[in-house]
């Protein structure tokens, strides 16, 4: 039996992407930024060897790391969740998914309104917290859906849970997902429910992503076809549109995601447990909360101590990220960064793997580990 746990710390970039300048992100470095916080404490990650990774010269190095470590640079032309996870799973995207810096074209909005039977508000790139602040009251008065985007390839719909139930909001997102294909095939349609009163709106944990299907087979499909278990935790199943998944576990937070990983470690599965911890990105990175981000990573570090104790002799734990979201950088969007690679297991030789071109190194490594 071979159990591999792949955990994506959503947006924990380590800077120094060789092409960051072409994305307007030269100088962005998520891990470096949060390391200056008083909330930053990662003793277990240091023991594994995160400070030994190329260019991570601001953290303590260890002469006896417990894991194999490396720095991954991205091949794909993007810096978003979908593209990053696809590359981790073996798909390199030569072309970026479409983005809409001026909002969606009129024909897209008109078709959505006609199919949904409801009008839209906003239709601009916006911060998720700012958009409900600026349009929440009008939404409450009119019942119109708040439609917005960002620098990423996303079509987001926000609605107050007292006006439109999360389930109904998901239906509207499914309508949008069917419309947004071809040249308008955005990476994700995202439901963004919120609650509260004017001046005090807040988003809830009932977010749901509706991703475009991967354009070809991924690592997950290969594993499933060969009879391996593929267990998704968090939004992994959403990102891959359910493809290649044998068991999906939905979560509302990092805390719940880590709890589900601990529970899964007690199971006798054979294959891959693929988890995404989204709070780093959604709650702290985009909201430019350096201290919150640092505290969340410290909590993950505490979890690591408990998780490693539950690992069996043949188990492998892989820790990485999908892009950056530097809370101290300009704007509120993702940042083009390299990401960390940490591979731990009792039978893994601790070494510095250096800088590796391609997140798809992880897919190749997992295939070799299970013999496919």
C-alpha positions in Angstrom: 0.0 0.0 0.0 1.3 3.4 -0.9 -0.3 6.5 0.5 0.8 9.9 -0.7 -0.5 13.1 0.9 -0.2 16.2 -1.3 -1.0 19.5 0.5 -1.2 22.8 -1.4 -0.7 25.8 0.9 -2.8 28.0 -1.4 -0.7 31.1 -2.5 2.4 30.4 -0.3 4.9 31.6 -3.0 8.6 32.1 -2.3 9.3 34.9 -4.8 12.0 35.1 -7.4 9.9 33.8 -10.4 12.2 34.3 -13.4 9.4 35.9 -15.4 7.7 37.9 -12.6 8.5 41.2 -14.3 6.2 40.2 -17.3 3.3 39.8 -14.8 4.0 43.1 -13.0 5.1 41.2 -9.9 8.9 41.8 -9.7 9.8 41.8 -6.0 6.8 39.9 -4.8 7.7 37.3 -2.2 4.9 35.9 0.0 6.9 33.9 2.5 9.5 36.6 2.9 6.8 39.2 3.7 5.0 37.1 6.3 8.3 36.0 7.9 8.7 39.6 9.3 5.4 39.2 11.4 5.5 38.6 15.1 3.0 35.8 14.5 5.5 33.9 12.3 6.7 30.6 13.9 7.5 27.6 11.7 9.8 25.3 13.8 8.6 22.1 12.1 8.9 23.5 8.5 12.4 24.7 9.4 13.3 21.1 10.6 12.0 19.8 7.3 14.3 22.2 5.5 12.2 25.0 4.1 15.1 27.4 4.9 17.4 25.4 2.8 15.4 26.0 -0.4 17.2 28.1 -3.1 16.7 31.9 -2.6 15.1 31.4 0.8 18.0 33.2 2.5 16.0 34.9 5.2 15.0 31.8 7.2 17.1 29.5 9.4 18.9 26.7 7.6 19.5 23.3 9.1 22.5 21.0 8.6 20.3 18.0 9.0 17.0 18.5 7.1 14.3 15.9 7.5 13.0 16.2 3.9 13.9 16.6 0.3 13.3 20.3 -0.6 13.4 22.4 -3.8 12.1 25.5 -5.5 9.6 25.0 -8.4 9.2 27.6 -11.1 6.0 27.6 -13.2 6.0 26.8 -16.9 2.4 27.7 -17.5 1.3 31.2 -18.6 -0.7 32.1 -15.6 -0.7 32.8 -11.8 -4.0 31.5 -10.7 -5.4 28.6 -8.8 -6.6 26.6 -11.8 -3.5 26.9 -13.9 -1.3 26.2 -10.9 -3.1 23.1 -9.8 -3.4 21.8 -13.4 0.4 22.0 -13.7 0.9 20.3 -10.4 -1.2 17.5 -11.9 0.7 17.4 -15.1 -0.9 19.9 -17.5 1.3 22.8 -18.7 -0.9 25.6 -20.1 0.8 27.3 -23.0 -1.9 30.0 -23.1 -3.4 31.9 -20.2 -7.1 31.6 -19.4 -9.1 34.7 -20.4 -9.2 37.7 -18.0 -11.4 40.7 -18.1 -9.7 43.9 -16.9 -12.7 46.0 -18.2 -15.4 43.6 -17.1 -17.2 41.0 -19.2 -18.4 41.9 -22.7 -22.1 42.9 -23.1 -23.0 39.7 -25.0 -21.8 37.6 -22.0 -23.7 39.6 -19.4 -26.9 39.7 -21.6 -26.8 36.0 -22.1 -26.3 35.3 -18.4 -29.2 37.7 -17.5 -31.5 36.1 -20.0 -30.7 32.5 -18.9 -30.7 33.4 -15.2 -33.8 35.6 -15.3 -32.2 38.2 -13.1 -30.2 41.4 -13.8 -26.5 41.9 -12.8 -24.7 44.7 -10.9 -21.1 45.9 -11.1 -19.4 43.9 -13.9 -15.9 45.2 -13.0 -12.7 43.9 -11.5 -13.1 44.2 -7.8 -11.9 43.1 -4.4 -14.4 40.6 -2.9 -14.8 42.6 0.3 -15.0 45.9 -1.4 -17.6 44.8 -3.9 -20.1 43.8 -1.3 -19.4 47.0 0.6 -20.1 49.1 -2.5 -22.9 47.1 -4.1 -24.4 45.2 -1.2 -27.1 47.7 -0.3 -28.3 48.0 -3.9 -28.3 44.2 -4.2 -30.6 44.0 -1.1 -32.9 46.6 -2.5 -33.2 45.2 -6.1 -32.3 41.5 -5.8 -29.8 41.9 -8.7 -26.8 39.7 -8.6 -23.3 41.3 -8.0 -21.2 40.0 -10.8 -17.5 40.9 -10.8 -14.0 39.6 -11.7 -10.4 40.1 -10.7 -7.0 39.9 -12.3 -7.6 36.1 -12.4 -9.7 34.2 -14.9 -12.9 34.2 -12.8 -16.6 35.1 -13.1 -17.7 35.7 -9.5 -21.3 36.1 -8.3 -22.0 37.6 -4.8 -25.4 37.5 -3.2 -26.8 38.0 0.4 -27.9 34.7 1.9 -31.2 36.3 3.1 -32.0 37.3 -0.5 -30.7 34.3 -2.4 -29.9 31.0 -0.7 -26.5 29.5 -1.4 -28.2 26.7 -3.2 -29.9 29.1 -5.6 -26.7 31.0 -6.0 -25.0 27.8 -7.0 -27.7 27.3 -9.7 -26.9 30.8 -11.1 -23.2 29.8 -11.2 -24.0 26.6 -13.1 -25.8 28.7 -15.7 -22.8 31.0 -16.0 -20.5 28.0 -16.2 -22.5 26.6 -19.2 -22.3 30.0 -21.0 -18.6 30.6 -20.3 -16.9 28.3 -22.8 -14.7 28.7 -25.8 -13.0 32.1 -26.0 -14.8 33.0 -22.8 -13.9 29.8 -21.0 -12.8 31.3 -17.7 -11.0 29.1 -15.2 -13.6 29.4 -12.5 -17.1 30.6 -11.8 -17.3 31.3 -8.1 -20.3 31.7 -5.8 -19.6 34.3 -3.1 -22.4 34.3 -0.5 -22.4 37.0 2.2 -24.4 38.1 5.2 -24.8 41.1 7.5 -26.2 44.6 7.2 -25.0 47.6 5.2 -21.7 48.8 6.5 -21.0 45.4 8.1 -21.3 42.9 5.3 -19.1 39.8 5.5 -18.6 36.8 3.2 -19.5 33.3 4.5 -17.8 30.0 4.2 -20.4 28.8 1.7 -18.2 29.7 -1.3 -18.3 27.2 -4.1 -16.1 27.0 -7.2 -17.3 25.7 -10.6 -14.1 25.1 -12.7 -13.6 24.6 -16.4 -12.8 21.0 -17.1 -9.1 20.2 -17.6 -8.3 20.1 -21.4 -6.6 16.7 -21.1 -6.0 13.8 -18.6 -4.4 14.7 -15.4 -2.4 12.8 -12.8 -5.8 12.3 -11.0 -7.3 10.6 -14.0 -4.3 8.3 -14.4 -4.4 7.2 -10.8 -8.1 6.6 -10.9 -7.9 4.6 -14.1 -5.2 2.4 -12.6 -7.4 1.6 -9.6 -5.8 4.0 -7.0 -7.8 6.0 -4.6 -7.9 9.8 -5.2 -9.2 11.6 -2.2 -9.8 15.3 -2.5 -9.9 17.7 0.5 -11.1 21.2 0.2 -11.6 22.7 -3.2 -9.5 20.2 -5.1 -12.6 18.5 -6.6 -14.0 21.9 -7.7 -10.7 22.8 -9.3 -10.6 19.6 -11.4 -14.4 19.7 -12.1 -14.7 16.4 -10.2 -12.5 14.6 -12.8 -10.3 11.8 -11.5 -11.7 12.0 -7.9 -12.9 8.9 -6.1 -13.8 10.6 -2.8 -14.5 14.3 -2.2 -14.4 15.9 1.2 -15.6 19.5 1.2 -14.2 21.9 3.9 -14.9 25.5 5.0 -11.5 26.4 6.5 -7.9 25.6 6.9 -8.8 24.2 10.3 -11.3 21.8 8.9 -9.0 20.8 6.1 -6.3 19.9 8.5 -8.7 17.9 10.6 -9.8 16.0 7.5 -6.2 15.2 6.6 -5.7 13.8 10.1 -8.8 11.7 9.8 -7.8 10.5 6.4 -4.4 9.5 7.7 -6.2 6.9 9.9 -7.7 5.3 6.8 -6.2 2.4 4.8 -6.4 3.9 1.3 -4.1 3.2 -1.6 -3.2 6.2 -3.7 -3.4 10.0 -3.3 -4.9 12.3 -0.7 -4.9 15.8 -2.4 -5.7 18.7 -0.1 -5.9 22.5 -0.6 -5.8 24.9 2.4 -7.5 28.0 0.9 -7.5 30.4 3.9 -3.9 31.5 3.2 -5.1 33.0 -0.1 -8.8 33.8 0.3 -8.7 35.3 3.8 -5.2 36.6 4.3 -3.4 37.0 1.0 -6.1 38.8 -1.0 -7.0 40.9 2.1 -3.3 41.8 2.6 -3.3 40.6 6.2 0.4 39.8 6.8 -0.1 38.9 10.5 -3.1 36.7 9.8 -1.2 34.9 7.1 1.7 34.3 9.4 -0.5 33.0 12.2 -2.2 30.6 9.7 1.1 29.2 8.6 2.1 28.8 12.3 -1.1 26.8 12.9 -0.2 24.6 9.9 3.2 24.1 11.4 1.6 22.9 14.6 -0.6 20.5 12.6 2.5 19.2 10.8 3.9 17.9 14.1 0.7 15.9 14.8 0.3 14.7 11.2 3.9 13.4 10.8 3.4 11.3 13.9 0.5 9.5 12.2 2.4 8.7 9.0 3.2 5.1 8.2 6.6 3.9 7.1 5.7 3.9 3.4 3.8 7.2 3.4 4.9 10.3 1.6 4.0 13.9 2.4 4.4 16.6 -0.3 3.9 20.3 0.6 3.8 22.9 -2.1 1.8 26.0 -3.4 0.1 27.0 -6.6 1.1 30.7 -6.9 1.8 33.6 -4.7 -0.4 36.3 -3.0 2.1 38.5 -1.2 0.1 40.5 1.5 2.8 43.3 1.4 2.8 43.7 -2.4 0.8 46.2 -4.4 -2.9 45.5 -5.2 -4.9 42.6 -3.9 -4.3 40.0 -6.6 -2.2 36.8 -7.0 1.5 37.3 -7.5 3.7 35.4 -10.0 6.2 33.5 -7.8 8.2 30.3 -7.5 6.8 27.9 -4.9 8.3 25.6 -2.3 8.6 21.9 -2.6 8.9 19.7 0.5 8.9 15.9 0.2 8.9 14.0 3.5 8.8 10.3 4.3 10.8 7.8 6.3 12.1 6.4 3.0 12.7 9.8 1.3 16.4 10.8 1.2 16.8 14.3 2.6 18.5 16.5 0.0 18.3 19.9 -1.7 16.8 19.3 -5.2 17.7 22.8 -6.2 15.6 24.9 -8.6 13.3 22.8 -10.8 11.5 24.1 -13.9 7.9 23.0 -13.7 5.3 22.3 -11.1 4.6 19.1 -13.1 7.7 17.7 -11.4 5.2 16.7 -8.6 3.0 14.7 -11.0 6.0 12.9 -12.4 7.3 12.1 -8.9 3.9 10.7 -7.8 3.6 8.5 -10.9 7.0 7.1 -10.3 6.3 6.5 -6.6 3.2 4.4 -7.3 4.7 2.7 -10.3 2.7 4.1 -13.3 
